[in-house]
Amino acid sequence: MGKLLIDEQPLQCQPSLAAALGSADEAIVLQQLHYWLSRTNNVQKDGHKWIYNSMTDWLKQFPWINSRNTLSGYFNDLEKRGLVITGNFNKVKFDKTKWYRINYDALTDLEQRLSEKHSSNAQKLSNGMPNDCASNDQELGNGTSKNEATYTNRLPETTTREDDDDTRTRKTQSADEDPFTLANQANINVNSALNLPVFVDFIDTLGAPVVCWAIRRTNDKASHPNWSYLLSVMKDLEANSVRTVEQAERLSEEHKRKAKGNHKRPKYGHQHIEEPLPDWAKKQNEPKKELSPEFLKRLAGDEEG
């Protein structure tokens, strides 16, 4: 088994939380705080559970974050957002080790705002159908459960002509598919710290079916499917206000027609232009008329006389 495949307890987070915070790293840090808080019995006088750790020890839990200042910045940002509360319950005053707990009330408020955002986006869909954000409980190796967000969009069944079976199949697939699963199958990295918030935002804006269409198009058209190509496709769809698979198909056909039209035009540098000749040039280029013998005799007689 490869060393980069999951063979140890994973650190993960919900994509929706990463999008809300604008950072997958901060979302993982918050999730890890929750993990330890759920296992500690350290209850302080305020009635809340607390955990403590030095920043150096925290850094060991996030090996891909190679800067202590960077990790400290994540904790500080979570504290400024009101999601994390810090304190000092050390027995000696010179011990400055920070104690941490999650402000679960603030987290609940954040969840409500996300829910309202999803509801608002659902009402804006052009087909008038709700864009449901479902969640599945996934049991982790450590015995805890997390909700991993999946996106579904229930589209109404449509009746089409027999020669449109392929299009109807694609529509059905896009309604049932999960963008994250589809991107993983196409080996497109959408889960990095930079890509994940952008990807989730496009799912919210375009809708899961249209994003699935963009992933399939990337897989079909790109010689090596990658995030950059997928991003360009999604930006094009957003720029053209595409919100349904049908609109995406029409836009694709329009691009094809324009490409064919541009291909037929003569290329610059190879055009042959015929310019009309001026009158003086035409006279110079006219063939000379031969003089008749009779005219030459008359001309010679006139000269002798």
C-alpha positions as CSV (number, residue, x, y, z in Angstrom):
1,M,0.0,0.0,0.0
2,G,1.3,3.5,-0.9
3,K,2.4,5.7,1.9
4,L,0.2,8.6,0.6
5,L,-3.0,6.5,0.8
6,I,-5.0,6.7,4.1
7,D,-3.5,4.2,6.5
8,E,-3.7,6.3,9.6
9,Q,-6.3,8.3,11.4
10,P,-7.2,11.1,9.0
11,L,-7.7,14.8,9.7
12,Q,-10.6,16.1,7.7
13,C,-13.4,18.6,7.8
14,Q,-16.7,19.4,6.1
15,P,-16.3,21.3,2.8
16,S,-19.1,23.7,3.8
17,L,-17.1,24.7,7.0
18,A,-14.0,25.2,4.9
19,A,-15.9,27.4,2.5
20,A,-17.5,29.4,5.3
21,L,-14.1,30.1,7.0
22,G,-12.3,30.6,3.7
23,S,-9.6,28.1,4.7
24,A,-9.5,24.3,4.8
25,D,-6.6,24.5,7.3
26,E,-8.7,26.6,9.8
27,A,-11.6,24.2,9.4
28,I,-9.3,21.2,10.2
29,V,-7.9,23.0,13.2
30,L,-11.4,23.7,14.5
31,Q,-12.4,20.1,13.9
32,Q,-9.3,18.9,15.8
33,L,-10.2,21.1,18.7
34,H,-13.7,19.5,18.8
35,Y,-12.1,16.1,18.7
36,W,-10.0,16.7,21.8
37,L,-12.8,18.5,23.6
38,S,-15.1,15.5,23.1
39,R,-12.5,13.4,24.9
40,T,-11.4,15.5,27.8
41,N,-12.9,15.4,31.3
42,N,-11.2,18.7,32.2
43,V,-14.2,20.8,33.3
44,Q,-13.3,24.2,34.8
45,K,-15.2,26.4,37.2
46,D,-17.2,28.0,34.3
47,G,-18.7,24.7,33.6
48,H,-17.1,24.3,30.2
49,K,-14.6,21.7,29.0
50,W,-11.2,23.1,28.2
51,I,-8.0,21.7,26.6
52,Y,-4.5,23.1,26.6
53,N,-1.5,22.8,24.4
54,S,1.6,24.9,23.4
55,M,1.8,26.1,19.8
56,T,4.8,23.9,19.3
57,D,2.8,20.8,20.3
58,W,-0.1,21.9,18.2
59,L,2.2,22.1,15.2
60,K,3.0,18.4,15.6
61,Q,-0.6,17.6,14.9
62,F,-0.7,19.4,11.6
63,P,2.5,18.3,9.8
64,W,1.8,20.0,6.5
65,I,1.7,23.4,8.2
66,N,5.5,24.2,8.3
67,S,5.3,27.5,10.1
68,R,4.5,28.1,13.8
69,N,3.5,31.7,12.9
70,T,1.1,30.4,10.3
71,L,-0.6,28.0,12.7
72,S,-0.7,30.7,15.4
73,G,-2.4,32.9,12.9
74,Y,-5.1,30.3,12.3
75,F,-5.9,30.1,16.0
76,N,-5.9,33.9,16.3
77,D,-8.3,34.2,13.4
78,L,-10.7,31.6,14.9
79,E,-10.6,33.5,18.2
80,K,-11.3,36.8,16.4
81,R,-14.3,35.2,14.7
82,G,-15.6,34.2,18.1
83,L,-15.5,30.5,17.3
84,V,-12.6,29.8,19.8
85,I,-12.3,31.1,23.3
86,T,-8.9,31.0,25.1
87,G,-8.1,31.2,28.8
88,N,-5.3,30.5,31.4
89,F,-6.1,28.0,34.1
90,N,-2.4,27.1,34.8
91,K,-1.5,26.5,38.4
92,V,1.6,28.8,38.3
93,K,1.4,32.3,37.0
94,F,4.6,32.1,34.8
95,D,3.1,29.3,32.8
96,K,1.6,31.0,29.7
97,T,0.3,27.9,28.0
98,K,-3.1,28.7,26.5
99,W,-6.3,26.8,27.2
100,Y,-8.9,26.5,24.4
101,R,-12.6,25.7,24.0
102,I,-15.0,26.1,21.1
103,N,-17.8,28.6,21.3
104,Y,-20.5,26.2,20.2
105,D,-23.2,29.0,20.3
106,A,-21.2,31.0,17.7
107,L,-20.8,27.8,15.7
108,T,-24.5,27.3,15.7
109,D,-25.0,30.8,14.5
110,L,-22.6,30.1,11.6
111,E,-24.5,26.9,10.7
112,Q,-27.7,28.9,10.6
113,R,-26.2,31.5,8.3
114,L,-24.9,28.7,6.0
115,S,-28.4,27.2,6.0
116,E,-30.0,30.5,5.1
117,K,-27.5,30.9,2.3
118,H,-28.3,27.5,0.8
119,S,-32.0,28.3,1.0
120,S,-31.5,31.6,-0.7
121,N,-29.5,29.9,-3.5
122,A,-32.2,27.3,-3.9
123,Q,-34.9,29.9,-4.6
124,K,-32.7,31.5,-7.3
125,L,-32.4,28.3,-9.4
126,S,-33.9,28.8,-12.8
127,N,-35.8,25.6,-12.8
128,G,-37.6,26.5,-9.6
129,M,-36.6,23.3,-7.8
130,P,-34.9,23.3,-4.4
131,N,-31.1,22.7,-4.1
132,D,-30.9,20.4,-1.1
133,C,-27.8,20.0,0.9
134,A,-27.9,16.6,2.4
135,S,-25.4,15.2,4.9
136,N,-24.4,11.7,5.6
137,D,-22.9,10.5,9.0
138,Q,-19.6,8.9,8.4
139,E,-18.0,6.7,11.1
140,L,-14.3,7.4,11.5
141,G,-11.7,5.0,12.6
142,N,-11.5,6.7,16.1
143,G,-15.2,6.0,16.7
144,T,-16.4,9.6,16.2
145,S,-18.8,10.7,13.5
146,K,-18.6,13.7,11.2
147,N,-21.1,15.0,8.7
148,E,-19.7,15.0,5.2
149,A,-21.7,17.4,3.0
150,T,-23.0,16.2,-0.3
151,Y,-25.0,18.1,-2.9
152,T,-28.0,16.9,-4.7
153,N,-30.5,18.6,-6.9
154,R,-33.8,16.9,-7.7
155,L,-34.7,17.8,-11.3
156,P,-38.1,17.0,-12.8
157,E,-38.3,14.1,-15.3
158,T,-38.6,15.2,-18.9
159,T,-39.8,13.5,-22.0
160,T,-37.5,13.9,-25.0
161,R,-37.1,12.5,-28.5
162,E,-35.5,9.2,-29.0
163,D,-32.4,10.8,-30.6
164,D,-31.9,12.8,-27.4
165,D,-31.4,9.8,-25.2
166,D,-27.7,10.6,-24.7
167,T,-28.6,14.1,-23.5
168,R,-31.3,12.8,-21.2
169,T,-28.9,10.3,-19.7
170,R,-26.4,13.1,-18.9
171,K,-29.1,15.1,-17.2
172,T,-30.1,12.2,-15.0
173,Q,-26.5,11.6,-14.1
174,S,-25.9,15.2,-13.1
175,A,-29.0,15.2,-10.8
176,D,-27.7,12.1,-8.9
177,E,-24.0,12.7,-8.9
178,D,-21.9,14.3,-6.2
179,P,-19.4,16.9,-7.5
180,F,-16.7,15.8,-5.0
181,T,-17.0,12.1,-5.9
182,L,-17.0,12.9,-9.6
183,A,-13.9,15.2,-9.3
184,N,-12.1,12.5,-7.4
185,Q,-12.9,9.9,-10.1
186,A,-11.5,12.3,-12.7
187,N,-8.3,12.8,-10.6
188,I,-9.0,16.5,-10.3
189,N,-7.7,18.0,-7.0
190,V,-10.6,20.1,-5.6
191,N,-9.8,19.5,-1.9
192,S,-6.6,21.6,-1.5
193,A,-6.7,24.6,0.9
194,L,-6.8,27.0,-2.1
195,N,-9.2,25.0,-4.4
196,L,-11.8,23.8,-1.9
197,P,-13.4,27.2,-1.0
198,V,-13.6,28.1,-4.7
199,F,-15.1,24.8,-5.6
200,V,-17.7,24.9,-2.9
201,D,-18.6,28.5,-3.9
202,F,-19.1,27.4,-7.6
203,I,-21.4,24.6,-6.3
204,D,-23.5,27.1,-4.5
205,T,-23.5,29.5,-7.4
206,L,-23.9,27.2,-10.4
207,G,-25.6,24.2,-8.7
208,A,-24.3,20.7,-8.3
209,P,-25.6,19.4,-11.7
210,V,-23.9,22.2,-13.7
211,V,-20.6,21.6,-11.8
212,C,-20.8,17.9,-12.5
213,W,-21.3,18.8,-16.2
214,A,-18.2,21.0,-16.0
215,I,-16.2,18.1,-14.5
216,R,-17.3,15.7,-17.2
217,R,-16.5,18.3,-19.9
218,T,-13.0,18.7,-18.4
219,N,-12.5,15.0,-18.3
220,D,-13.6,14.7,-22.0
221,K,-11.8,17.7,-23.4
222,A,-8.5,18.0,-21.4
223,S,-5.7,15.7,-22.3
224,H,-4.8,15.8,-18.6
225,P,-7.8,16.8,-16.5
226,N,-6.8,19.3,-13.9
227,W,-8.1,22.0,-11.6
228,S,-7.0,24.9,-13.9
229,Y,-9.0,23.5,-16.9
230,L,-12.1,22.8,-14.6
231,L,-11.8,26.4,-13.2
232,S,-11.8,27.9,-16.7
233,V,-14.9,25.9,-17.6
234,M,-16.8,26.9,-14.4
235,K,-15.8,30.6,-14.9
236,D,-17.1,30.5,-18.4
237,L,-20.4,29.0,-17.2
238,E,-20.7,31.7,-14.5
239,A,-19.9,34.5,-16.9
240,N,-22.7,33.3,-19.2
241,S,-25.2,33.0,-16.2
242,V,-25.6,29.3,-16.8
243,R,-27.6,27.6,-14.0
244,T,-28.9,24.4,-15.7
245,V,-27.4,21.5,-17.6
246,E,-29.6,22.5,-20.6
247,Q,-28.1,26.0,-20.7
248,A,-24.6,24.5,-20.4
249,E,-25.2,22.3,-23.4
250,R,-26.5,25.2,-25.5
251,L,-23.5,27.3,-24.6
252,S,-21.2,24.4,-25.6
253,E,-22.9,24.2,-29.0
254,E,-22.6,27.9,-29.4
255,H,-18.9,27.8,-28.8
256,K,-18.6,25.0,-31.4
257,R,-20.4,27.0,-34.0
258,K,-18.2,30.0,-33.4
259,A,-15.1,27.9,-33.6
260,K,-16.2,26.5,-36.9
261,G,-16.9,30.0,-38.2
262,N,-13.5,31.3,-37.2
263,H,-11.8,28.3,-38.8
264,K,-13.3,29.1,-42.2
265,R,-11.9,32.6,-42.3
266,P,-8.6,33.1,-44.2
267,K,-5.6,33.6,-42.0
268,Y,-3.8,36.9,-41.8
269,G,-0.7,37.0,-44.0
270,H,-2.2,34.6,-46.6
271,Q,-4.8,36.7,-48.3
272,H,-4.3,37.6,-52.0
273,I,-5.7,41.0,-52.8
274,E,-6.3,42.1,-56.4
275,E,-6.0,45.9,-56.7
276,P,-7.5,47.7,-59.8
277,L,-4.9,49.2,-62.1
278,P,-5.0,52.9,-62.8
279,D,-5.8,54.2,-66.3
280,W,-2.2,55.2,-67.1
281,A,-1.0,51.8,-66.2
282,K,-3.6,50.2,-68.4
283,K,-2.5,52.2,-71.4
284,Q,1.1,51.3,-70.9
285,N,0.2,47.7,-70.7
286,E,-1.9,47.7,-73.8
287,P,-0.3,45.9,-76.8
288,K,1.1,48.1,-79.6
289,K,-0.9,48.1,-82.8
290,E,1.0,47.2,-86.0
291,L,0.9,49.9,-88.8
292,S,-0.6,48.8,-92.2
293,P,1.5,48.9,-95.4
294,E,-0.9,51.5,-97.0
295,F,-0.5,53.8,-94.0
296,L,3.3,53.5,-94.2
297,K,3.3,54.4,-98.0
298,R,1.2,57.5,-97.4
299,L,3.4,58.5,-94.6
300,A,6.5,58.1,-96.8
301,G,4.9,60.2,-99.6
302,D,4.0,63.0,-97.3
303,E,7.6,63.1,-96.1
304,E,9.0,63.3,-99.7
305,G,6.5,66.0,-100.7
